[in-house]
Amino acid sequence: MKSFQFIILAVFIVLAVAGVIVFAGLGGIGGKSNKIGTVIIWGTVPRQVMDSVFASIRESRDDFGTVSYLEKNPATFERELVEALAAGRGPDLFLLSQDRILEHGDKVLKIPYANLSERDFIDHYISEGELYLTGEGILGLPFTIDPLVMYWNRRIFADAGIARPPEFWDLFFELSQRITRRNDTNTILRATVPLGEYVNVPNAKETLSALMLQAGSKIVEVESDGRITSALGAGDASQIPPAEASLRFYTEFADPTKIDYSWNRALPVAREAFAAGDLAVYFGFASELPVIRAANPNLDFDVALLPQIRDAQNKTTFGAMTALAISRGTTNAGGAFLTAMALSDAAALASLSEVTVLPPVLRSLLSVPPREPYRNTFYQSALISRGWLDPSPEKTEGIFRAMIENTTSGKSRLRDAVSDAEQELENLLRGR
């Protein structure tokens, strides 16, 4: 028994020493060397964008020439990353999106708080970045944020005698009655808001998530013991749960018996309808701005904050975020850390924002209002962006789709649709 205990103790000592080596004198995160060395980064950001960011860094660093970036296809990125890491030929750094934190968290070398304190991280980056904080360290340094915003057609609003876009969700009840055009057979000729369906609403899951987060639902919750559980059904027993209230509002506009009926699955895809001038508002990400412009250069539209719940204490929108994560399989942890720090500092992120439409993730950069009106909206949206720990984006897409379509089709009552979704989400979290 003593021999067995000695062996176990020896194994733990070896592992501890190995951990110290990774982070200490042999070029690890805590090492004394300030040279980057060879670092390979994988991500889905366009190569020309990263080249521009790299160029801005090389103006002040002479050791960034050995850093290389491989642009990956978003459709195959996750599979390629998992396979490469399993085979021991993965990158040193990779872009970890907020909806892959639970899926890839075990493949990441956490940055110790001794290298970057939790206080400094919180002061440095926007609030959504806190999704990357754990009890043991930091999973990644925030790099991009793509907030959900509202695109609105100024010509349609002007025709209806409306000067400003809606600031609150409840205004859509009246707006839909004033803007939506239907013929004698109740066929929608011009729609107000693409809510109520899933199949032809590109960002249905994210829009419903934003509604839930605004209403007070956490969607998932981290317990005191570290367990992550579904919180879709959580809420005050005396009131309708926030998730249920959000689903009720979302599906309201797809009911043909309602006077605010504005959307159905037979209509074109929402972004295409908006670009064609047949839809008054479209809920899309900041990154979709160039796509909408290219689809119809003559479209008279503008951008506004995502509508909010009236009298809510805090403003919230959904944000798609990425962070620079150090691969657990890297042989150059110190260089990867220095590279991540260089890519997430003010100069690099200012350059990134300059060559894209995306707002920066740094609070210091967001404190300086940009000249362009749409960028100002994106900046404000970045500050109020939130997200949630998604166990599997593909599978939760199915859960949200079922929750929406089972309600609009009448297959399930609102409460049952949310309850079923909560159970499915809980099963995913337990099985991860």
C-alpha positions in Angstrom: 0.0 0.0 0.0 2.9 2.4 0.9 4.5 1.5 -2.5 1.3 2.3 -4.3 1.0 5.7 -2.5 4.6 6.5 -3.3 4.0 5.8 -7.0 0.9 8.0 -7.1 2.8 10.8 -5.3 5.7 10.4 -7.7 3.3 10.7 -10.7 1.8 13.9 -9.3 5.3 15.4 -8.7 6.2 14.6 -12.3 3.1 16.2 -13.6 3.6 19.3 -11.4 7.2 19.6 -12.6 6.0 19.3 -16.2 3.5 22.0 -15.6 6.2 24.3 -14.2 8.4 23.6 -17.2 5.6 24.6 -19.5 5.0 27.9 -17.8 8.5 28.6 -16.6 12.2 28.7 -17.7 11.9 26.7 -20.9 10.1 29.4 -22.9 6.8 29.0 -21.1 4.3 31.7 -20.3 6.1 32.7 -17.1 9.5 32.6 -18.7 12.0 35.5 -18.8 12.3 35.5 -22.6 10.5 38.2 -24.4 11.1 36.7 -27.9 8.1 35.3 -29.7 9.8 32.6 -31.9 7.7 30.5 -34.3 4.0 30.8 -33.8 1.2 29.4 -36.0 -2.3 30.8 -35.7 -5.5 29.3 -37.1 -8.8 31.2 -37.5 -11.6 32.2 -39.9 -10.8 35.9 -40.1 -9.8 36.7 -43.8 -6.1 36.5 -44.5 -5.9 40.0 -45.8 -7.4 41.4 -42.6 -4.8 39.6 -40.5 -2.0 40.7 -42.8 -3.0 44.3 -42.1 -3.0 43.7 -38.4 0.4 41.9 -38.5 1.8 44.8 -40.4 0.8 47.3 -37.7 2.5 45.1 -35.1 5.7 44.7 -37.1 6.1 48.5 -37.0 7.0 48.2 -33.3 8.2 44.6 -32.9 11.1 43.0 -34.9 10.3 39.5 -33.8 6.8 39.1 -35.3 8.2 37.9 -38.7 8.0 34.3 -37.4 4.3 34.5 -36.7 2.1 33.0 -39.4 -1.6 32.9 -39.9 -3.7 30.2 -41.7 -7.2 31.2 -42.8 -9.6 28.3 -42.4 -13.0 27.6 -43.9 -15.7 28.3 -41.3 -17.6 25.3 -42.4 -14.7 22.9 -41.7 -12.7 24.8 -39.1 -13.9 23.0 -36.0 -13.4 19.5 -37.5 -9.9 20.4 -38.8 -8.9 21.9 -35.5 -10.0 18.8 -33.5 -8.3 16.4 -35.9 -5.1 18.4 -36.0 -4.9 18.8 -32.2 -5.5 15.1 -31.7 -2.7 14.3 -34.2 -0.3 16.6 -32.5 0.0 19.0 -35.4 -2.3 21.7 -34.4 -1.6 25.5 -34.2 0.0 27.3 -31.3 -2.9 29.8 -31.2 -6.5 29.5 -32.5 -9.5 31.7 -32.5 -12.0 30.4 -30.0 -15.5 31.6 -30.4 -17.8 32.2 -27.4 -20.1 29.4 -28.5 -17.2 26.9 -28.5 -15.9 27.5 -25.0 -17.5 24.4 -23.5 -16.6 22.3 -26.5 -12.9 23.3 -26.8 -12.1 24.5 -23.3 -10.1 21.3 -22.5 -7.9 21.9 -25.6 -6.7 25.3 -24.3 -3.7 26.2 -22.1 -5.1 28.6 -19.6 -3.3 31.9 -19.0 -2.5 32.1 -15.3 -3.8 35.2 -13.5 -0.2 35.8 -12.4 0.4 36.8 -16.0 -2.8 38.8 -16.5 -4.9 39.4 -13.4 -8.7 39.0 -13.5 -9.1 42.6 -12.4 -7.0 43.9 -15.4 -8.8 41.6 -17.8 -12.2 43.0 -16.7 -11.0 46.6 -16.8 -9.4 46.0 -20.2 -12.1 44.1 -22.2 -15.8 44.4 -22.8 -18.1 42.5 -20.5 -18.8 39.6 -22.8 -15.1 38.7 -22.6 -15.7 37.4 -19.0 -17.1 34.2 -20.6 -13.5 33.3 -21.0 -12.6 33.6 -17.3 -12.4 30.4 -15.2 -11.3 29.7 -11.7 -7.9 28.4 -12.9 -7.1 31.1 -15.5 -8.1 32.7 -18.8 -9.1 30.7 -21.8 -8.4 33.3 -24.3 -7.8 37.0 -24.9 -10.8 38.7 -26.7 -10.0 39.6 -30.3 -13.3 40.3 -32.2 -16.9 41.2 -31.3 -19.7 41.1 -33.8 -22.8 42.6 -32.1 -26.4 42.0 -33.2 -28.0 45.2 -34.3 -31.2 46.4 -36.1 -31.0 47.5 -39.7 -34.0 49.7 -40.7 -35.4 50.9 -44.0 -35.7 54.7 -43.8 -37.9 54.9 -46.9 -40.5 52.5 -45.5 -40.6 54.2 -42.2 -41.0 57.6 -43.8 -43.8 56.4 -46.0 -45.6 55.4 -42.8 -45.0 58.8 -41.3 -42.5 57.4 -38.7 -39.3 59.4 -38.2 -37.3 57.1 -35.9 -36.7 53.4 -35.5 -38.2 51.6 -32.5 -36.2 51.8 -29.3 -38.4 49.3 -27.5 -39.8 45.9 -28.5 -43.4 46.7 -27.6 -43.5 49.4 -30.3 -43.6 46.7 -32.9 -47.2 45.9 -32.1 -48.3 49.3 -33.4 -45.6 49.5 -36.1 -46.7 46.2 -37.6 -50.2 47.5 -38.0 -49.0 50.7 -39.7 -46.3 49.3 -41.9 -47.2 45.7 -42.9 -49.2 45.5 -46.1 -51.4 42.5 -46.8 -53.9 41.8 -49.6 -57.5 40.6 -49.3 -56.3 37.0 -48.9 -54.1 38.0 -46.0 -50.9 37.5 -48.1 -48.1 39.6 -46.8 -46.8 42.1 -49.5 -44.6 44.1 -47.3 -43.4 43.0 -43.9 -42.4 44.9 -40.8 -40.4 42.6 -38.6 -39.1 39.0 -39.3 -40.1 37.4 -36.0 -42.0 34.2 -35.5 -40.3 31.7 -37.7 -36.9 30.0 -38.0 -36.2 28.7 -41.4 -36.1 32.0 -43.2 -34.7 34.1 -40.3 -30.9 33.9 -40.5 -30.3 34.9 -36.9 -33.4 33.5 -35.2 -31.4 31.7 -32.4 -29.3 34.8 -31.7 -32.4 37.1 -31.7 -34.3 34.9 -29.4 -31.2 34.6 -27.2 -31.0 38.4 -27.0 -34.7 38.6 -26.0 -34.2 36.1 -23.3 -31.0 37.7 -22.0 -32.8 41.1 -21.9 -35.7 39.5 -20.1 -33.4 38.2 -17.4 -32.9 34.6 -18.5 -29.3 33.3 -18.3 -30.2 30.5 -20.7 -27.5 28.4 -18.9 -26.2 29.0 -15.4 -22.8 28.2 -13.7 -23.5 26.7 -10.3 -21.4 27.3 -7.2 -19.8 23.9 -7.6 -18.8 24.6 -11.2 -21.6 22.6 -12.8 -23.4 24.2 -15.8 -27.1 23.7 -16.0 -30.0 24.9 -18.1 -31.8 28.0 -16.9 -34.5 28.3 -19.5 -37.3 27.5 -17.1 -35.9 29.6 -14.3 -37.8 32.7 -13.0 -40.0 34.1 -10.4 -42.8 31.7 -9.6 -45.3 34.6 -9.5 -44.5 35.6 -13.1 -44.1 34.1 -16.5 -40.5 32.8 -16.8 -38.3 35.2 -18.9 -37.7 32.5 -21.6 -41.4 31.8 -22.0 -42.2 35.5 -22.2 -39.5 36.0 -24.8 -40.8 33.1 -26.9 -44.3 34.4 -26.6 -43.2 37.8 -28.0 -41.0 36.2 -30.7 -43.8 34.1 -32.1 -46.5 36.8 -31.9 -45.8 38.1 -35.3 -46.2 34.8 -37.2 -49.8 34.3 -36.1 -52.2 35.1 -39.1 -55.1 35.6 -36.7 -53.4 38.6 -35.0 -53.6 42.2 -36.2 -49.9 42.5 -35.9 -49.2 39.5 -38.2 -46.1 40.3 -40.1 -44.1 37.2 -41.0 -44.4 33.6 -42.2 -42.1 30.9 -43.5 -43.3 31.3 -47.1 -41.6 34.7 -47.4 -38.0 35.1 -48.7 -35.1 34.9 -46.4 -35.2 38.0 -44.1 -31.9 39.5 -45.2 -32.8 39.1 -48.9 -36.3 40.7 -48.3 -34.6 43.6 -46.5 -32.1 44.2 -49.3 -34.9 44.1 -51.8 -36.8 46.8 -49.9 -39.7 44.6 -48.9 -38.9 44.4 -45.1 -38.9 47.3 -42.7 -36.3 46.0 -40.2 -33.8 43.2 -40.1 -31.9 41.9 -37.1 -28.4 41.2 -38.2 -24.8 41.3 -37.1 -22.5 44.3 -37.7 -20.4 42.2 -40.1 -23.5 41.9 -42.4 -23.3 45.6 -43.3 -21.1 45.2 -46.4 -23.2 42.3 -47.6 -26.4 44.4 -47.4 -24.7 47.3 -49.1 -23.4 45.1 -51.9 -26.8 43.4 -52.4 -28.5 46.8 -53.0 -26.3 49.9 -53.3 -29.4 52.1 -53.6 -31.2 50.9 -50.5 -32.0 53.7 -48.1 -31.3 52.2 -44.7 -29.6 52.9 -41.4 -28.4 51.0 -38.3 -29.7 51.2 -34.7 -29.3 49.5 -31.4 -31.2 46.3 -31.0 -34.6 47.2 -29.4 -34.8 46.8 -25.7 -37.4 45.8 -23.1 -39.1 48.9 -21.8 -38.1 49.9 -18.2 -35.3 47.2 -18.2 -32.4 48.2 -15.9 -29.6 47.3 -18.4 -29.3 47.4 -22.2 -28.3 44.1 -23.8 -27.7 42.6 -27.2 -26.2 39.4 -28.4 -22.6 39.4 -29.5 -20.6 36.8 -31.5 -17.1 36.9 -29.9 -13.7 35.3 -30.6 -10.6 35.1 -28.5 -7.0 34.1 -29.0 -6.6 30.8 -27.2 -3.3 29.0 -26.6 -3.4 25.4 -27.8 -2.6 22.9 -25.1 -0.4 21.1 -27.6 1.9 24.0 -28.3 5.6 23.7 -27.8 6.0 27.4 -27.6 3.6 28.6 -24.9 5.6 31.7 -24.1 5.7 32.8 -27.7 2.0 32.1 -28.2 1.2 34.2 -25.1 3.3 37.1 -26.3 1.7 36.8 -29.7 -1.8 36.9 -28.2 -0.9 39.9 -26.1 0.4 41.7 -29.1 -2.7 40.9 -31.2 -5.0 42.1 -28.4 -3.4 45.4 -27.6 -4.7 48.8 -28.6 -2.6 49.3 -31.7 -3.5 45.9 -33.3 -7.2 46.1 -32.4 -7.4 49.6 -33.7 -6.0 48.4 -37.0 -8.4 45.4 -37.0 -11.4 47.7 -36.5 -10.1 50.0 -39.2 -10.0 47.4 -41.9 -13.3 45.8 -40.9 -16.7 47.2 -39.8 -16.3 45.5 -36.4 -16.0 47.5 -33.2 -13.0 46.8 -31.0 -13.1 44.7 -27.8 -11.1 47.1 -25.8 -12.9 49.6 -23.5 -10.2 52.2 -24.1 -10.8 52.2 -27.8 -14.6 52.2 -27.4 -14.4 55.3 -25.2 -13.4 57.3 -28.3 -16.6 57.8 -30.5 -16.0 57.1 -34.2 -16.9 59.6 -36.9 -19.1 57.3 -38.9 -22.7 57.0 -37.6 -23.0 53.2 -38.1 -19.7 52.6 -36.3 -21.0 54.6 -33.4 -23.9 52.2 -33.2 -21.6 49.2 -33.4 -19.4 50.7 -30.6 -22.4 51.1 -28.3 -23.6 47.6 -29.2 -20.2 46.1 -28.3 -20.4 47.6 -24.8 -23.8 45.9 -24.1 -23.0 42.6 -25.9 -23.6 39.4 -24.0 -23.5 35.7 -24.7 -24.0 32.3 -23.0 -22.0 29.1 -22.7 -23.3 26.9 -25.5 -22.6 23.2 -25.2 -23.0 22.6 -29.0 -24.0 25.3 -31.4 -25.3 22.9 -34.0 -27.4 20.9 -31.6 -28.8 24.0 -29.8 -29.8 25.4 -33.2 -32.1 22.4 -33.4 -33.4 23.0 -29.9 -34.2 26.6 -30.6 -35.8 25.7 -34.0 -38.0 23.1 -32.4 -39.0 25.6 -29.6 -40.0 28.2 -32.2 -41.7 25.9 -34.8 -43.5 23.8 -32.3 -45.1 27.0 -31.0 -46.0 28.6 -34.3 -47.4 25.4 -35.7 -49.6 24.8 -32.6 -47.8 21.5 -31.9 -46.8 22.6 -28.4 -48.0 25.2 -25.9 -45.6 27.9 -25.0 -44.8 26.5 -21.6 -44.3 23.0 -23.0 -42.1 24.2 -25.8 -39.8 25.9 -23.3 -39.9 23.0 -20.9 -38.9 20.6 -23.7 -36.1 22.9 -24.8 -34.8 23.2 -21.2 -34.7 19.4 -20.9 -32.9 19.0 -24.2 -30.4 21.6 -23.2 -29.9 20.0 -19.8 -29.2 16.7 -21.5 -26.6 18.3 -23.8 -24.9 19.9 -20.8 -24.8 16.6 -18.9 -23.4 14.7 -21.8 -20.6 17.1 -22.8 
